[in-house]
Amino acid sequence: MTIDFTVASREFFAPLETAAVETGELAPHGVPAAWCGVREGVWRMWHRPGQLDGVDEGWKVHVSARAERLDEVLDVVAAACFDQDVAFKHLSARLFYWWTHQKFAPRPQAGKFIAAYPATVAAAERLMNRLRADLADEAGPYILTDRRFGDSRTVHYRYGSYKPLFRLQPDGTRQALVRDGRGEPVPDRRGVSFHLPDGVTDPFRPAPAATAAPATAAPAPGRATRSVGPYTIESAVRFSSAGGTYLGRDSSTGRPVFIKEGRSHIGLREDDATGTEQLREEWETLTRLHETAPGLAPEPIEYLRKWEHEFLVVERIDGDPLWRWLALNHPVLVVGATPDRFAAYYRRCEELLSRIEQAVARLHAAGYLFVDVSPGNVLVGPDDTVRLVDFGAAHRLGTPFRKAGTPGYMPPDRLVGDDPAVHDHYGLAGLAQLLVGPLHPVVQLNPDALTHLHHELSELAPVPAALWSRVLRYHEPSPAPALPGPAEVAADPLRHLRDLRDRTAAALLAMADLDHPKRIFPTIVEGFQSNTVCVAYGTAGVVHALRQSGVALPDGLLDRLRADALAAAPDLAPGLHAGSAGVARVLADCGLLDEARTLLDAADRHRLTTECATLAGGTAGVALAHLALHRHSGDDRHLRRAAELAAALPPDDELTARLGADDATGLLHGRCGVALMLQQVGTATDDPVLVRRAVRLLHAELDRASDPDAAGLLFPISRANRRAMTYLYSGSAGMLYTTTRCLAAADDERLAEALPRLLAAVRVTFTVLPGLYQGMAGLAFALADHARRTGGEPARRDAVRAARALFKHAIPHETGVRFLGDPQLRFSAELWSGSAGVLFGLSQVLDPRPDGLFAVEPLAVPRTAEPLLEVAR
């Protein structure tokens, strides 16, 4: 979970295990002299040297515990493991226990406090029998990945690898493996239910049905519909480690209901209240409100218990969460929306906000604060009626206050003082900001961002003063802003954009830490999950952005990238964005051709280069890297290899299996990126067959448009994820980038017809994120690239306008200007979503250069097009 990466630092993402542990360390007593304890991430491992030699997999024994019984349970388990000579590990601090047991902790991990590694089946059974007896009076969370042993409420087991066994994925992450009954490595399915690999059988008697917990209360595919008491579960809404929420129906009356689940001893709140304890509190709140203010909150129907889970049944309220209503109705998301449409939308917003405020005021009159006023807790009905839902954080006046809420809608402590009602008023102001344009994480750090937002919206249609005053209630702009205001930027955009670029570069360089053991530049969670040297999330991408922007590299940076990349080479995926091909491209651009060849040779040999076809992680990206090395070295071997990779792709109708998950679309994971490679290689080798195939693949992408008749073409992420995207990695901007190149290489009526509608979709000036691949910087880059290649002055103006929109994402800092990385909880430097990507986008608008996004212009652009570059400048 991303939130775990915010614990260690207030500025940057960092793994949970790097958090400082000042108190609450956990360790067993009575450790024998021959045993040693070694810290491994959030765990501490206890073993004798050589204890598990030759044991690769087996029956892991997991022990869960309640928060208040950690020391006692640890001592009991440790004593048994010491006596029986079984290696084990445990969470090394209470801090790590809380974060792996809180409500939003990853569900497959939740509940695991201790893991033991018996060498044989007999040893596992012997250990579990002892622990079942020694911990008979203890209770703990049910571990979803496991089975409980006998009637124990704390002892669990599952079959898995004892030593690291992984299969590298195209995105640079590692899929955990385990050997099946034939000794073959297969995916280790660490989901939310017990699973055994083929050929492995459970040697222990399964727990009786009465003590075998269901993974969830929801129906599973191919199984009978489940029920809770008299209520039939129809579908699951969402899950957390605290339990699930479900849509259901009263089996006897047919009445639709909403069911909320609480799991015992897990889903901790900051005061260590468990999922079931929180659910009981909510039941009491709803019961009181139903008596004193009926209709304000969902009607409580029944509270019941099934096995160790408890369930709250309330009336089902039809409607969309406010965030979904926004996505369906905001005119800023509609190409060509008229001022009248904006005016009608703003009227609806004011009506909605008034109704929400009335509901909150009625709640206050009933003696409660809502506390978590956020878009997921407001439902909007078909007639724009509103209802508050999820009263789990509600506070009864006169009782001790407990802080809770949603990031962006929780007030800072300095605003609250001794008036907890500020939580509700701040949340209401946050809802107003959501409805005009959600920039909450930025605004909390730089309220002046709202001035830029207001200016942009006003260029489309007037924003009602009353609505805007709601937005500004807690975020008045500064009288002396650190960045120029929107009027100043509009009056002299190029000067101010250059200043923004330079200040972004200065802050980016200041974030470099050449002595950091894990990374040089701050990255996002995906960087820690893949690697911190690659183009998308690591040093190579930052180096690329700096060089493309004409910024001198700090001393030692290139040497560190070279050393880190060569050391990591055996463990890198081959791809252009998350692997060795991309690093090779950057090193080649820096003149390190020998090192680039070494990395690219490794990419060539990697199985993923043929198993995956995408620009991000497979064939297409590796082929483009070969084109780049051919340009740098003149070695025709690289050109031949690029052509071989292009020719080896499967036919169009068999390509899906080698694209991103669920038949992904887009530049990085879909046919669009493969088409880019085919056009580049086809142009470089003068092969019209490859170029024609590139066009054909773009036609297939156009077939996937969310609305083929719309004025602006948007694209779903995949067959499964239907969100309509306009971004560079997936969506209109990536399609514009590739389509522009294909039209330069081959005439095509359908692409020519689509091009204006791609441009229309990319001309928006509001995105939630600022970054290159899924934010405003990417739109600005795509427009600037199109203008450079076509000489189109309108696209050039659009690119400058898009770059100006980055001011509303900018956060002044003493070192310059910073940007928040995805998902906007911390600052980041990487190319994908952070400052390097913004720097790259700004630089391409101000000083367009060829080869910016790893295409190979000298091989693909005819010399007659070169004058257009000067026109664009």
Protein Blocks (a to p, Z undefined) as FASTA:
>chain_A
ZZlmmmmpmkbgcdfklpccfbhpacdehiafkbccddehjbccdddehklgoiabdcdd
dddddfklmmmmmmmmmmmmmmnopacdddfbfklmmmmmgmklcfklgopabdcddfbf
klmmmmmmmmmmmmmmpccdddfkbccehjbfkbccddddfbdcddddfkopacdddddf
kopacddddbfbdcddehiacfbdcddfklmccfblcdcehiacddehjbccfbdfbdcf
kbccdddddfknopacddddddehiaiafkopafklmmmmmmmmmmmmmmmmghkaccdf
bdcdehjbccddddddedddfklmmmmmmmklpghiafklmmmmmmmmmmmmmmmmmmmm
mmmmnopaeklacfklcccdfkopacdehjllpccehiacddeddehiaccfklnmmafk
lmmmmmmmmmmmmmnopcklmmmmommlmmmmmmmmmmmoccdfklmmmmmmmmcccfbd
fbdcfklmmmmmmlmmmmmmmmmmmmmmmmpcfkbmkbmbdcdfklmmmcmkbmklmmkl
mmmmmmmnopacdehklmmmmmmmmmmmmmpcfbfklmmklmmmmmmmnopamlmmmmmm
mmmmpmklmmpmcfklmmmlmmmmmmmmmmmnopaklmmmmmmmmmmpccfklmmmmmce
hhiadjklmmklmmmmmmmmmmmnopaklmmmmmmmmmmmmmmpfblmbmbdcddfblml
mcdcfbfkncjklmmmmmmmmmmmoccfklmmmmmmmmmmmmpcbdfbfbfklcfklmmm
mmmmmmmmnopaklmmmmmmmmmmmmmmpccdfklpaddddehiaccfbfklmmmlmmmm
mmmmmmccehklopafklmmcfklmmmmmmmZZ
